[in-house]
Amino acid sequence: MSDTTLMQATEFDTSGSVLRITTHKLHEHESSLLIQECKAYFENSGRNLVCIDFEQVEFISSAALGAMVTLNTELARLGGRLVVINLNENAMQVIKLTRLDKLIPVEKNVKNAQKRLLKG
């Protein structure tokens, strides 16, 4: 197991974070690691308003969609919310087809995501 992380966090406001995914592909293994890494981050940072930035991600598997649902559920349990941004065209099509965008808000950029998270 390597020491590399799958995300980089940038904090905003008192409870918000932008988590930038740093891998290009989210297969089952990476998705599982991402869940673990995010849950540890939520617990250690106390931040529960989270924007996940998929700008560097070229491929999202069905496991990654499941990971988004898991993270959304975890944040809701912590009284928080999740917004995703910068999905590529293929990922956005899959998210709309599966109607995941009805559960997890999708925004075009960090600024819009932060406004949405802070508005409540």
C-alpha positions in Angstrom: 0.0 0.0 0.0 1.4 3.4 -0.9 1.5 6.6 1.1 -0.2 8.6 -1.6 -3.5 10.1 -1.0 -6.4 10.3 -3.4 -7.5 13.8 -2.4 -6.2 17.2 -1.4 -8.3 19.4 0.9 -8.7 23.1 0.9 -10.8 24.5 3.7 -13.3 27.4 3.5 -15.5 29.0 6.1 -15.7 27.3 9.5 -17.0 24.0 8.4 -16.5 23.7 4.6 -13.9 21.9 2.5 -13.1 21.4 -1.2 -11.7 17.9 -1.7 -9.9 17.6 -5.0 -9.5 14.0 -6.2 -6.0 13.5 -7.4 -6.3 10.3 -9.4 -7.4 10.0 -13.0 -9.5 6.9 -12.6 -11.9 5.8 -9.9 -12.2 2.0 -10.2 -13.5 -0.1 -7.3 -10.2 -0.1 -5.4 -9.7 3.6 -5.6 -13.3 4.3 -4.7 -13.0 2.2 -1.6 -9.8 4.0 -0.6 -11.4 7.3 -1.3 -14.3 6.5 1.1 -11.9 5.6 3.8 -9.8 8.7 3.3 -12.8 11.0 3.2 -14.4 9.5 6.3 -11.1 9.9 8.2 -10.9 13.5 7.0 -14.5 14.3 8.1 -13.8 12.8 11.5 -10.5 14.5 12.0 -11.4 17.9 10.6 -14.9 18.2 11.9 -15.9 19.7 8.5 -19.2 18.6 7.1 -19.9 20.9 4.2 -18.0 19.3 1.4 -17.4 19.9 -2.3 -15.7 17.1 -4.2 -13.9 18.3 -7.3 -13.6 15.7 -10.1 -11.6 17.9 -12.5 -8.7 15.5 -12.7 -10.9 12.3 -13.0 -11.2 10.9 -16.4 -13.1 7.7 -15.6 -15.7 7.0 -12.9 -16.8 3.4 -12.4 -20.1 2.3 -10.8 -18.2 1.8 -7.6 -17.3 5.6 -7.7 -21.0 6.4 -7.9 -21.6 4.2 -4.9 -18.8 6.0 -3.1 -20.6 9.3 -3.8 -23.8 7.9 -2.2 -21.8 6.6 0.8 -20.1 9.9 1.3 -23.3 11.8 0.9 -25.0 9.5 3.5 -22.0 9.9 5.9 -22.1 13.7 5.6 -25.9 13.8 6.2 -25.3 11.7 9.4 -22.8 14.4 10.5 -25.4 17.1 9.8 -23.6 18.2 6.6 -24.0 18.2 2.8 -22.1 17.2 -0.3 -21.9 19.0 -3.7 -19.8 17.6 -6.6 -18.2 19.7 -9.3 -16.2 19.4 -12.5 -17.5 16.1 -13.7 -16.5 15.3 -17.3 -19.2 14.8 -19.9 -19.4 11.0 -19.7 -19.6 11.1 -15.9 -22.3 13.7 -16.0 -24.3 11.6 -18.4 -24.1 8.6 -16.1 -25.1 10.7 -13.1 -28.1 12.1 -14.9 -29.1 8.6 -16.3 -29.0 7.1 -12.8 -30.7 10.2 -11.4 -27.9 10.6 -8.8 -28.0 14.3 -9.5 -31.4 14.3 -7.7 -29.7 13.1 -4.5 -26.3 14.9 -4.8 -26.2 18.4 -6.2 -23.9 19.0 -9.1 -22.4 22.5 -9.7 -20.1 23.8 -12.4 -17.4 25.4 -10.2 -16.1 25.8 -6.7 -17.7 29.2 -6.2 -21.2 28.0 -6.9 -20.7 24.9 -4.8 -19.5 26.9 -1.8 -22.5 29.3 -2.1 -24.8 26.3 -2.2 -23.2 24.6 0.8 -23.2 27.8 2.9 -26.8 28.7 2.0 -28.1 25.5 3.5 
